[in-house]
Amino acid sequence: MIALYASIFALGVGPLIYQSFGPMKRTDSFASGFILVVISSTLLFEVLPHTFDNIGYLAFVLAILGFIGPTLIEKLFIKSADKTHLLTISLGILGLLLHASIDGAAIQASSETTQSESLTLAIVLHRLPVGLTIWWLLNPLIGQRWALLTLLFMALATSGGYFLQYAD
């Protein structure tokens, strides 16, 4: 249960970091680079290999589609760019909520075994850049209220995944 609380707390640290250091140009450049490296490394060295083990070469197709898909959608629908941009953001948020619920289920599942402490730690630590990224991207685009609501819903989705896994 402590890992669940830590993962939710870690989401909230991102906006605090941004509010404290975000307006400074050097910090923004550092944060941008840090987020790019952490998320890219996590995807390339953790997510993609495990996904490849489970579904094979389809993992690469889905990764490429996930990488270029939103950009292609926006370019195809340039005339309705605002609606498309909002749709892209909405789909991204739904994906984050699904991801958060899977994180919660993984925290619960890993708490049942002592061998998965590194998974729990990785989940909690990756929530720091996730919270920072969400705040960094959504706050300027859709406002502070919606960015906060997104983080709140992510915390609820994490808790939901945790307790649904716990019920099994």
GUMI-330798 format. One line per field, with one value per residue: x negated, y, z negated of N, C-alpha, C in turn; residue number from 1; residue in one letter. Coordinates in Angstrom, 1 decimal, padded with zeros to 4 digits. Last residue first. Layout:
<atoms>
nu: (X ...)
nv: (Y ...)
nw: (Z ...)
cau: (X ...)
cav: (Y ...)
caw: (Z ...)
cu: (X ...)
cv: (Y ...)
cw: (Z ...)
n: (NUM ...)
res: (A ...)
</atoms>
This chain:
<atoms>
nu: (008.7 008.5 006.1 006.8 008.4 006.6 004.9 006.7 007.5 005.1 004.8 007.1 006.5 004.3 005.5 007.2 005.2 004.0 006.3 006.7 004.4 005.1 007.4 006.3 004.3 004.7 004.1 001.3 -000.2 000.5 -000.4 -003.3 -004.0 -002.3 -003.3 -006.0 -005.7 -004.6 -006.7 -008.9 -007.6 -007.0 -009.3 -009.4 -007.3 -008.3 -010.7 -009.8 -008.4 -010.5 -012.1 -010.6 -009.9 -010.4 -008.4 -005.0 -003.0 -003.7 -003.2 -000.4 -000.4 -001.8 -000.1 002.1 001.0 000.3 002.8 003.7 002.0 002.8 005.3 004.5 003.0 005.1 006.6 004.6 004.6 007.2 007.0 005.0 006.4 008.6 007.3 006.3 008.7 009.7 007.6 007.5 009.0 007.0 005.4 005.5 003.0 001.5 002.7 002.0 -000.7 -001.1 000.0 -001.8 -004.4 -004.3 -002.4 -003.7 -006.0 -004.7 -003.4 -005.7 -006.9 -005.0 -005.0 -007.0 -005.8 -004.4 -006.3 -008.7 -007.9 -007.4 -010.0 -011.2 -009.5 -010.0 -012.9 -014.3 -012.5 -011.1 -013.2 -014.4 -012.3 -012.1 -014.7 -015.1 -012.9 -013.4 -015.9 -015.3 -013.4 -015.0 -016.9 -015.2 -014.2 -016.6 -017.1 -014.7 -012.4 -009.9 -010.4 -010.9 -008.5 -006.7 -008.0 -007.9 -005.1 -004.4 -005.8 -004.6 -002.4 -003.5 -004.4 -002.0 -001.4 -003.6 -003.2 -000.8 -001.7 -003.6 -002.0 -000.8)
nv: (-009.6 -007.3 -006.3 -005.3 -003.3 -001.7 -000.8 000.4 002.5 003.9 004.8 006.3 008.4 009.5 010.3 012.3 014.1 014.8 016.0 018.1 019.6 020.2 021.7 023.9 025.0 024.4 023.4 024.1 024.6 022.0 019.9 019.8 020.0 018.0 015.7 015.8 015.4 012.9 011.5 011.8 010.3 007.7 006.3 005.6 003.7 001.7 001.0 -000.1 -002.3 -003.7 -004.3 -006.2 -008.8 -010.7 -011.0 -010.5 -008.7 -006.4 -006.9 -006.4 -003.7 -002.6 -003.4 -001.9 000.6 000.5 000.3 002.8 004.3 003.5 004.7 007.3 007.6 007.2 009.6 011.4 010.9 011.5 014.3 015.1 014.5 016.2 018.7 018.5 018.4 020.9 022.4 021.5 021.2 021.3 019.1 016.2 015.2 016.2 014.8 012.2 012.2 012.6 010.2 008.2 007.9 006.3 004.4 003.1 002.2 000.4 -001.4 -002.6 -003.7 -005.6 -007.5 -009.2 -010.3 -010.2 -010.6 -009.6 -007.0 -006.1 -006.1 -004.2 -001.8 -001.2 -001.0 000.4 002.3 003.4 004.4 006.2 008.0 009.0 010.0 011.9 013.7 014.6 015.9 017.9 019.3 020.1 021.7 023.7 024.7 025.6 027.7 029.4 029.1 028.1 025.6 025.5 025.4 024.3 021.8 020.7 020.5 018.7 016.4 015.5 014.0 011.5 010.8 010.1 007.8 006.2 006.2 004.7 002.3 001.6 001.2 -001.2)
nw: (007.1 005.6 006.5 009.0 008.1 006.7 008.8 010.5 008.8 008.4 011.0 011.3 009.4 010.6 013.0 012.0 011.1 013.6 014.8 013.0 013.6 016.3 015.9 014.4 016.2 019.7 022.1 022.6 020.3 019.0 020.6 020.4 017.7 016.6 017.9 017.0 014.2 014.1 015.4 013.7 011.5 012.3 012.3 009.6 009.4 011.2 010.0 007.6 008.7 009.9 007.7 006.3 007.1 005.2 003.4 004.4 004.0 005.2 007.8 007.9 007.2 009.4 011.5 011.0 011.4 014.1 015.2 014.6 016.2 018.8 018.8 018.6 021.0 022.9 022.3 023.1 025.9 026.6 026.0 027.9 030.2 030.0 030.1 032.7 034.1 033.6 034.8 037.5 039.8 041.7 041.3 041.1 041.6 039.4 037.3 038.0 037.9 035.2 034.1 035.4 034.7 032.4 032.8 035.0 033.7 032.0 033.7 034.9 032.7 032.0 034.0 033.5 030.2 027.9 025.7 026.5 027.1 024.6 023.6 025.4 024.9 022.1 021.8 023.7 025.0 022.8 021.2 023.1 023.4 020.8 020.3 022.5 022.2 019.6 019.9 021.8 020.2 018.1 019.4 020.3 017.9 016.7 018.4 018.1 015.5 015.0 013.5 010.8 009.4 011.1 011.6 009.1 008.8 010.9 009.8 007.5 008.1 008.7 006.2 004.9 006.2 005.4 002.6 002.5 003.5 001.6 -000.6 000.0)
cau: (008.5 009.7 006.2 005.8 009.0 007.7 004.4 005.9 008.5 005.8 003.8 006.9 007.7 004.2 004.4 007.8 006.1 003.2 005.7 007.8 004.6 003.8 007.4 007.4 004.0 004.9 005.5 002.3 -000.1 000.8 001.0 -002.6 -004.7 -002.2 -001.9 -005.7 -006.4 -003.9 -005.3 -008.9 -008.2 -005.9 -008.9 -010.4 -007.3 -007.0 -010.7 -010.6 -007.7 -009.4 -012.7 -010.7 -009.6 -011.4 -009.6 -006.3 -002.8 -003.8 -004.6 -001.0 000.3 -002.2 -001.5 002.2 001.6 -000.7 001.9 004.4 001.9 001.4 005.2 005.3 002.4 004.0 007.2 005.0 003.4 006.7 008.0 004.8 005.1 008.8 008.0 005.4 007.8 010.4 007.9 006.4 009.7 008.1 004.9 006.7 004.1 001.2 002.7 003.4 -000.1 -001.6 000.6 -000.4 -004.1 -005.2 -002.2 -002.4 -006.1 -005.6 -002.6 -004.7 -007.6 -005.4 -003.9 -007.3 -006.6 -003.6 -004.9 -008.6 -008.4 -006.3 -009.0 -011.7 -009.6 -008.7 -012.0 -015.0 -013.4 -010.4 -012.2 -015.1 -012.8 -010.9 -014.1 -016.0 -013.2 -012.2 -015.7 -016.2 -013.0 -013.8 -017.3 -016.0 -013.3 -015.9 -018.0 -015.1 -013.8 -010.0 -010.0 -012.1 -009.7 -006.3 -007.8 -009.2 -005.9 -004.0 -006.1 -005.9 -002.2 -002.8 -005.4 -002.8 -000.5 -003.4 -004.4 -000.8 -000.6 -004.1 -003.0 000.0)
cav: (-010.9 -008.1 -006.7 -006.4 -004.3 -002.4 -001.5 -000.7 001.6 003.3 004.0 005.2 007.5 008.9 009.3 011.1 013.5 014.1 014.8 017.0 019.0 019.5 020.5 023.1 024.4 025.1 023.3 023.9 025.6 023.3 020.2 019.8 020.7 019.4 016.1 015.9 016.7 014.1 011.5 012.5 011.7 008.7 006.8 006.5 004.9 002.4 001.6 001.1 -001.3 -003.2 -003.4 -004.9 -007.7 -010.6 -010.2 -011.3 -010.1 -006.4 -007.0 -007.7 -004.7 -002.4 -004.0 -003.4 000.3 000.7 -000.9 001.7 004.5 003.2 003.2 006.7 007.8 006.3 008.2 011.4 010.7 010.1 013.5 015.3 013.9 014.8 018.3 018.6 017.2 019.7 022.6 021.3 021.1 022.3 020.4 017.0 014.9 016.7 016.3 012.6 012.0 013.6 011.5 008.3 008.8 007.5 005.2 003.8 003.1 001.4 -000.6 -001.9 -002.7 -004.6 -006.5 -008.1 -010.4 -010.2 -011.1 -011.0 -007.9 -006.2 -006.9 -005.6 -002.5 -001.5 -001.7 -000.6 001.4 002.8 003.5 005.0 007.3 008.3 009.0 010.7 013.0 013.9 014.8 016.8 018.8 019.2 020.5 022.9 024.1 024.5 026.6 028.8 029.4 029.3 025.6 025.7 025.9 025.6 022.8 020.9 021.3 020.2 017.0 016.2 015.4 012.3 011.1 011.3 008.9 006.5 006.8 006.1 003.0 001.9 002.3 000.0)
caw: (007.8 005.5 005.1 008.9 008.9 005.9 007.6 011.0 009.3 007.2 010.4 012.2 009.2 009.3 013.0 012.6 010.2 012.6 015.4 013.1 012.3 016.0 016.6 013.9 014.9 018.5 021.7 023.7 021.3 018.4 020.5 021.7 018.7 016.2 018.0 018.4 014.7 013.6 016.0 015.0 011.4 012.1 013.6 010.1 008.6 011.4 011.4 007.6 007.9 010.7 008.7 005.7 008.0 006.3 003.0 004.5 003.5 003.7 007.4 008.2 006.3 008.0 011.4 010.9 010.1 013.1 015.3 014.0 014.8 018.3 018.9 017.6 019.7 022.8 022.1 021.7 025.1 026.7 025.3 026.4 029.9 030.1 028.9 031.6 034.2 033.2 033.4 036.6 038.5 041.7 041.0 040.8 042.5 040.8 037.3 037.9 039.2 036.1 033.8 035.6 035.8 032.5 031.7 035.2 034.8 031.5 032.8 035.7 033.4 031.0 033.9 034.3 031.4 029.1 025.6 025.9 028.2 025.5 023.0 025.3 026.2 022.6 020.9 023.0 025.8 023.9 020.7 022.6 024.6 021.4 019.4 022.3 023.4 019.9 019.0 022.1 021.6 017.9 018.7 021.3 018.9 016.1 018.3 019.4 015.8 015.7 014.9 011.7 008.8 010.6 012.7 009.7 007.9 010.9 011.1 007.4 007.6 009.7 007.2 004.4 006.4 006.9 003.2 002.0 004.1 003.0 -000.7 000.0)
cu: (007.9 009.6 007.4 005.9 008.1 008.4 005.5 005.4 007.8 006.8 004.4 005.9 007.6 005.3 004.2 006.7 006.7 004.1 004.8 007.2 005.7 003.9 006.2 007.4 005.0 004.6 005.7 003.7 001.0 000.8 001.3 -001.2 -004.0 -002.8 -001.7 -004.2 -006.0 -004.4 -004.6 -007.5 -008.2 -006.4 -007.7 -009.9 -008.2 -006.9 -009.4 -010.6 -008.5 -008.7 -011.6 -011.3 -009.7 -011.1 -010.6 -007.5 -004.0 -003.6 -004.7 -002.4 -000.3 -001.7 -002.1 000.9 001.7 -000.2 000.8 003.6 002.6 001.3 003.8 005.3 003.2 003.2 006.1 005.7 003.7 005.5 007.6 005.7 004.8 007.5 008.3 006.0 006.8 009.5 008.7 006.8 008.6 008.8 006.0 006.3 005.3 002.3 002.5 003.6 001.4 -000.9 000.2 000.2 -002.6 -004.8 -003.1 -002.1 -004.8 -005.7 -003.4 -003.9 -006.6 -006.1 -004.2 -006.2 -006.8 -004.5 -004.1 -007.2 -008.3 -006.7 -007.8 -010.7 -010.1 -008.8 -010.8 -014.1 -014.0 -011.3 -011.5 -014.2 -013.6 -011.4 -012.9 -015.3 -014.0 -012.3 -014.5 -016.1 -014.0 -013.4 -016.2 -016.5 -014.0 -014.9 -017.4 -016.0 -014.2 -011.4 -010.2 -011.7 -010.7 -007.6 -007.5 -009.0 -007.3 -004.7 -005.7 -006.3 -003.5 -002.7 -004.7 -003.7 -001.2 -002.4 -004.2 -002.1 -000.6 -003.0 -003.4 -000.9)
cv: (-011.8 -009.5 -007.6 -007.1 -005.6 -003.5 -002.3 -001.5 000.3 002.2 003.2 004.2 006.2 008.0 008.7 010.0 012.2 013.4 014.1 015.8 017.9 018.8 019.6 021.8 023.5 024.3 023.9 024.0 025.4 024.4 021.6 020.3 020.9 020.3 017.6 016.3 016.9 015.4 012.7 012.5 012.4 010.1 007.7 007.1 005.9 003.7 002.3 001.8 000.0 -002.1 -002.9 -003.8 -006.3 -009.4 -010.0 -010.4 -011.0 -007.8 -006.9 -007.9 -006.1 -003.4 -003.7 -004.0 -001.2 000.3 -000.8 000.4 003.3 003.3 002.8 005.2 007.2 006.4 007.1 010.0 010.6 009.9 012.0 014.4 014.0 014.0 016.8 018.2 017.3 018.5 021.4 021.4 020.8 022.3 021.4 018.5 015.8 016.4 016.8 014.1 012.5 013.5 012.6 009.7 009.1 008.4 006.5 004.7 003.9 002.5 000.6 -000.9 -001.8 -003.4 -005.4 -007.1 -009.1 -010.2 -011.2 -011.5 -009.4 -007.1 -007.1 -006.5 -003.9 -002.3 -002.2 -001.5 000.2 001.8 002.7 004.0 006.0 007.5 008.3 009.6 011.7 013.1 013.9 015.6 017.6 018.6 019.6 021.6 023.3 023.8 025.4 027.6 028.7 029.7 026.9 025.9 026.3 026.2 024.2 022.0 021.6 021.0 018.4 016.9 016.2 013.8 011.9 011.7 010.2 007.6 007.1 006.8 004.5 002.6 002.6 001.3)
cw: (006.9 006.1 004.9 007.5 008.9 006.8 006.9 009.8 009.8 007.7 009.2 011.6 010.1 009.0 011.7 012.8 010.7 011.5 014.4 013.8 012.3 014.6 016.4 014.6 014.3 017.2 020.4 023.3 022.3 019.4 020.0 021.6 020.0 017.3 017.7 018.6 016.2 014.1 015.5 015.7 012.7 012.0 013.5 011.4 009.2 010.7 011.7 009.0 007.9 010.0 009.6 006.7 007.3 007.2 004.2 004.1 003.6 003.2 005.9 007.7 006.6 007.1 010.0 010.8 009.9 011.7 014.3 014.1 014.1 016.8 018.4 017.6 018.6 021.5 022.0 021.4 023.6 025.9 025.4 025.6 028.5 029.7 028.9 030.3 033.0 033.1 032.8 035.1 037.4 040.4 040.9 040.5 042.3 041.8 038.7 038.0 039.1 037.5 034.8 035.3 036.0 033.6 031.7 034.1 035.0 032.5 032.2 034.9 034.3 031.7 033.0 034.4 032.1 030.4 027.0 025.9 027.7 026.7 023.9 024.7 026.1 023.9 021.6 022.1 025.0 024.7 021.8 022.0 024.1 022.6 020.1 021.4 023.2 021.2 019.3 021.2 022.0 019.2 018.5 020.6 019.9 017.1 017.7 019.3 017.1 016.1 015.6 013.1 009.7 009.9 012.2 010.8 008.4 010.0 011.2 008.7 007.5 009.4 008.4 005.5 006.0 007.1 004.7 002.6 003.7 003.7 000.7 000.0)
n: (168 167 166 165 164 163 162 161 160 159 158 157 156 155 154 153 152 151 150 149 148 147 146 145 144 143 142 141 140 139 138 137 136 135 134 133 132 131 130 129 128 127 126 125 124 123 122 121 120 119 118 117 116 115 114 113 112 111 110 109 108 107 106 105 104 103 102 101 100 99 98 97 96 95 94 93 92 91 90 89 88 87 86 85 84 83 82 81 80 79 78 77 76 75 74 73 72 71 70 69 68 67 66 65 64 63 62 61 60 59 58 57 56 55 54 53 52 51 50 49 48 47 46 45 44 43 42 41 40 39 38 37 36 35 34 33 32 31 30 29 28 27 26 25 24 23 22 21 20 19 18 17 16 15 14 13 12 11 10 9 8 7 6 5 4 3 2 1)
res: (D A Y Q L F Y G G S T A L A M F L L T L L A W R Q G I L P N L L W W I T L G V P L R H L V I A L T L S E S Q T T E S S A Q I A A G D I S A H L L L G L I G L S I T L L H T K D A S K I F L K E I L T P G I F G L I A L V F A L Y G I N D F T H P L V E F L L T S S I V V L I F G S A F S D T R K M P G F S Q Y I L P G V G L A F I S A Y L A I M)
</atoms>
